[in-house]
Amino acid sequence: MQRRVVITGMGAVTSLGTDVASLWEAIKQGKNGITRIERIDTSDLPTKVAAEIKDFDPAPFMDKKEVKRTDRFTQYAMAATKQALDDAKLDKESLQRETAGMIIGSGIGGLETLERQHEILLTKGADRVSPFLIPMMLPNMAAGMTAIKFGIKGFVECTVSACASSANAIGDAFKIIQRNDAAIMIAGGTEAPITRLAMAGFCANKAMTRNVDVESACRPFDRDRDGFVMAEGAGIVVLEELEHAKKRGAHIIAELVGYGCTNDAYHITAGAPGGEGGARCMQIALKDAKIEPTAVQYINAHGTSTEVGDKGETQAIKEVFQDYAYKLAVSSTKSMTGHLLGAAGGIEAIITALALRDGFVPPTIHYHTADADCDLNYTANTGHTAELEYGLSNSFGFGGHNATLIFRKYQPEL
C-alpha cells in the first residue's frame, strides 16, 4: 500500500503577514499586499510597485551574528521553517534528525548580497569584499543554513527551477516520503528579489507591470493586465508520513496526493503554445493522485498577470478539464501576494491546503474586465465558501519548468 503524506506544519513570511494566520486572514478578506517600493531607489525604473515586506524582524529566529552572515532570503527561510516546526510541534529531540530531510528552493538566492559586495569591489577594492559573500549568495544556503540551525541531517538539498522551485521542492519531498526514505520532510521555498539589479533585469525583459497604481498593478486574467508584480518571502511546510504523524498525535492540515513535473522544451522565458507543458504537468499530477479531472473543485493558478502566461494557463486548464473547466473555481492569489518567484509555490501550497481545510475559495482581486482568451471562473474580487475535496496548485517558471501539486482535504477514514 502506498504511503500517505500529510501536512502537519506550515510557516510563511509575506507582505500580507509574517505568519500563516495573518496571511490566511488577509487572503480570505481579499487584501492587497502590493505597495510602492520603499527599500530601493526606483527613480530610473519603469516599475515602482512590489509586494515588499516592511515589518520583518529576524531577531526572534536567529542571533545577531547569524543575521549579519545571512542574506535576506535565508533569513526568511529560517523564520518560516521555525514557524512550520513549531506548528508541527517538532523540535531537535523529536525530529529524528539523521533521517528527517529538507528541500528549500530558491530561484535567485542571495542577489542582494551579490549587489552590495560588487559595489564594495568597485569602490573599495578586492580586499574589502566579505569572506561571507559566497556562502551568503548561494541559493542552496537557505537549505544549508536552516539544516544547520535545526539539526536536519537527512536528505537536504535545494531546487532551483525558477518560479517552480518551491513546488518542485514540495513535490520531490513528497516522493521521498512515499518511497520510504524519510518520515518527515521540511519543504518549500524562499526569495528576496526586490533589488535594483533584479528589478532592472525583469523590467528589461518587459515581464513586469509598469502600472504605478497598487490597486490595479497585478490583475491576473484581466484584459488590461500588463505584467507581474515582484514579491518576496518564504513558504515552508512540514510533510509527514501519515502513520508517523498519527502515532505522535500531530494535527493534520491536509493531504498531498499528486505531483507532476514537466518541461516545455520550447523557450527560455515564454511558455509553449497552448500551455502544452502545463497541461501535461496537470495530467501527470492527476494520474499520480489516481483521480479523474472532475474530482478537482479548486485550482490555485500560477496566474502571474502576464499577457501570454495567463492565456496559456487558461488554455492548459481547458485542455485537461475540457467542459468541466467552466465548473471549476480558479483563482490567482498572486493578485494579493504578488509573485514570490521561487517561493511562490510554497506560499500557494499553504493557501491551497487551507482552502481545503476551511472550505473557502480565495479570490482573484483587481479583476474587472473580462478577456475573451481567459474565460474561466476566476473567483473575481470576492472569495466564497464551498465544499472542497481536491485542490490543484500550478507553478510555471522560466526555462520551461512546470510543477503541479494536488492536495486533498484530510479524511482519516480513508
N, C-alpha and C positions, 0 to 999 in steps of 0.2 A: 504493500500500500504506500502511495506517495506521501512523503512528509508534508504536513500543512504548515504554512508560515504565516505568522500574525505580527501585527504591530503592537508593541507593548509600551512604547515611549516615543515622545516627539519633542523637538526643540526648534525654535525659529527666531531669527533676528531679521526684521524687515522694517521698511519705512512706515508700515501700518501698526507696528508694535514689536517690541523686542522680547516677546514670549508668545507662545502658541495661543493662550487665552485671548490676549489683546488682538492678535492677528485675526483670529476666527470671528471675534465680535465685530471687528471692523469690516470683514468680508460680508458678514450677514447683513450689516447695515448699509452696504454699498458705499463705503467711504473711499475717498481718493487719497492715495499715498504719494501722489506726484506734486512736486513743488518747484519753485525756481531754485536753481543751483546756487548754493552759498559757499561751498568748500573751495571751489576753484574759480579762476577768472574765466568768464565766458564772453568777454567783450569782443573777441575776434572769432567766436564760434557761432555758426548759424543755429545751433541747438542750445537752448537756455534752460531747459527743464529736465528733471530726473526724479527718480524715487530715492531720494537721499535720506540716509538715516542720520537724524540730528541729535538723538538722545542716548546713544550707545556709550556705556562705560565699561571697559574691560576689567576694571579693578576687582569686581566680585568673582571673576573667573580665573585670574592669573595674577602673579605678583608683579611688582614694578619692573624687575629685571626682565621677566618674560615679555612684558608689554614692549619694552624698548627693542627687543630682539625678534619681534614677530611683525609681519605685515598685517594690515587691517583684515585681509581675507582669512588669515589664520586665527586671528582674534575672534572673528565672527563664528568660525567653525568650533573653536573651543567653547564659546558661550552656548551655542546651540547643542553641542554634544553633552555638556554638563546638564542642561535642561532636560534633554532626552533621557539621560541615565537617571536623573532624579525622578522623572515622570515614571520610568520603568521600575523604580525602586531598586536600582542596581548600584553597587559600589565595587571597589577593587577586591574586596573579600568575596563578594557573591558573583563576580563576573566570570570565574574560571578563566583567568587571564591568558593562559597558554593556548586555549582553544578559541576564545572569543576573537572575532575579527572586525575589521573596519575598512570600508571603502568610502573615501570622500573625494568627490570630483571637483574640478575647477577648470573652467575654460581658459583662463588667462593667468591666474596666480598672482604673484606679488608685483604687479606693474607699478604701483605707487612707489614702492621701494626702488625699483629699477630707475624710474624717472628721477627721483631725488638723488640717488647715487651717481647717475650720469651727469647731473648738474654739478655735483661736487667734483667729479673728474674734470669737467671742462673749466671750472672756475678756480679750483684749489689744487688740482693735481692728483696723480695716481696714488700717491702715498696717503691721501686723506680719504680714500674710498674705504667704506666699512668692511671689516672681515666677515660681517654677517650678511653682506649683500647676497651672496649665492643662496645660503640656506633660507633667507627671508623671501626671496623671489620665486624659488622653485615651486611649481604647482603642487607637487607631492607633499610639501611641508605642512599643509593643513592636516593631512592624514598622519604624517610622521610625528609632528609635534603633539598632536592630540593623542596619538597612541602612547607617546612617552608620558604625557600628563596623566592618563588614566590607566596606564599599565597594560595596554592591549598587546598581546604577544602572538596572536594567531595570524590569520590571513589578513594582511594590511597592504592596501595599495591605493593608487589614485587613478581615476579615469579622467582622460582629457579628450572629450569629443564635442567641443564647442557647447552649444546650448542643450545638447542631450547628455552632458556629462553626469549630472546627478541622477537622472532617470536610469542611465546605464549603471551607475553605482548601485542603486537600489535593486535593479533587475539582476545584476551579477551576484549581489549579496544573497538575494532570494534563491538563486540557483545553487550557491554554495551550501546553504542550509538544506535545500531539497536533496542534495547528493550526500548529505550526512558528513560534511567536512567541518561543520560548526553547528552549534545550537543557538548561538547569539551572534548577530552581525549588526554593527552600527553603520549606517549608510546615509548618503545624501550628498550635498554639495555646498560650496561657498564661493563667493565672488565679491571683489571690491574694485570695480572698473570705472568708478567716477573719478577719472584723472584727465588731465588735459590731453595727454597722448592718446588715450583710448577714445575720448570724445572726438578728437580731431580725426582719428582714423575712421571711425564709424560715420562721421559727417562726410568725409571724403568719398566713401563708397555709397553715399546717399541712402543709407539704411535707416537713419534716424529721422524723427519728425523735426520739422522746422517751425512748428506751431508753438508760439510762446504762451498760449492760453492753457493753464494747467488743467482746466475743466474740459478741454476737448483735444488735448495733445495726443492722448492714447485712446483710440476708439476702434477696437478690433471689429472687423466685419462691416463697419460703417462705410458708406460710399465715399466719404470725404477723408478717410484715413490717409496719412502721408508718411508713415514710418513708425518705428518702435521708440519707446522711451526707456532709457537706461535705468537700471536699478542695482542695488547692492544688498548683500545679506547672506544668510545661510539657512538651510532647512535640513534637519537631520532626523532620522527615525531609527528606533531600535526594532530590528526584526528578530523574531524568535520562533523556534520550532514549537508547535502548539503544545505538545505534551510536556515539554520542558517548562513552558510558560504556566500551564495549569498546575504543574507539580509545585511550583513555588508561589502559587496564588497571585500571579500577575493579573492586572486588569488589561483586557484585550480591547483595542480600539477598532480594529478592522483586520481583514484577512487579505493577503496578497496572493492572487491566484494565477496571474498570467503575465508573461513578459515577451515582447517582441523587439527585435533589433535588426535593422537593415541599413543598407546604404543606397543612395540614388545612383552612384557612379555616373554622375551627369555634369556637375558644375561646382566650382569652389564655393559659391555663395547662393546661387539660385536653386530652388527645388526642381525636381524632374517634372516635366509637363503632366498636368492632370493629377499631380500628387501621387504618382505611381509608387514611389518608395514608401511614402507614409501609409498608403493603402495596404501594401504588402506587410508592413510592420504591424498594423492593426489586425490583419488576418492571422499572422503568426501568433500574436498575443491571444486572440480568441481561441485558436486551436490549442495553445498551451493551457488555457483556462478550462478547456473542454466544454465550452458553451457556444450556443448559437448567437449570432448578432442581435437577435430580438430579445436576448436576456439582459442586455445593457439598457439602463434607463438614463444615464448621465455621462456626458463627455466633457472633461475639462480640457479644452482645446489648447494647442500651442498658441494660436491666436495672437500674433505679435503686433498687429495693426499695420502690417506692410501690405502693399497692393498685391504683390504676387503670392506672398505666403498665405494670406487668409483665403484667397481664391483657391489656391492649390489644396489647402487642407479641407475646405468645403467639398471640393471635387473628390478628394480621397474618402471622406466620410460617406458621400453618396455612392461611391464605387463599392464600398464594403457593406453598407447597410441598405442600399437600394431604396425602395419606397419607405422602409421603416425609418430612414434617416430623418424624415419630416416629423416623426413622432418622438424623436429623441430630444431631451433637454441638453443644449450645448451652451457653454459659457467660456469666456476668456477672463480669468481673474487677473491677467496682466493689465486689464483696464484699471485695476485698483493698485496692484503691487508694482507695476512696471515690469520690465524684463530683466530678471536676475541672471541672464546668460547661463553660466554653468551651474548656478544654484536654482534655476527656475524649476526644474523637475522635482527637486527636493521639497520646495515650498508647495508646489502643486500636488504632490503626492499627499502631503499633510492635509491640504484643503479637500482633496477628493475623499480621503479617509473620513474626515469629519463630516463631510456632506452625507456620506452613507450612514455614519453613526447617528446623526441627528435628523436625517430625513429632510435635508434642506438643499435646494439647488441655488448656488451662488449666482449673482447677476453678472452681466456684461454692462458696465456703466458707460456713459458717454455715447450710447448708441441712439442715433436719431434719424438717420437717413438710410433707407434700405438700398442695397446694391443688388442688381439683378444677378450677378455672379455669386453672391453669397446669400442664399435664400432659405437657410435653415432657421430653426427656432433658437436664437442666441440668448434667450432669457434677458431681454432688454431692460436694463436700468434697475429692475427690482427683482430680488430673489424670492423664492417661494418654497413652501413645504411640499413634500412629495414622498411617495413610497419608493424608496430606492434600495435595490439589492446589489446591483453591479454598477461600478463606475470605472470609466476608462480615462487615462491621462496620457496625452501626447506630448512629446518633446522632439523637436527637429532642429538640427544645427548645421552651420557652415561645414563644408566638406561632404555634405550629403548624409550626415548621420541622422538616423531616426530611432527613437525608442518609444515604446508604448507599454504602460503598466495597467493591469486590470485588478481592481480591488473588489472585494465582496463584503457586504455587511456581515459582521461576525455572527455565525449561527452555531452555537455549541453542540446542538443536537445532530449535526451532520456527521 
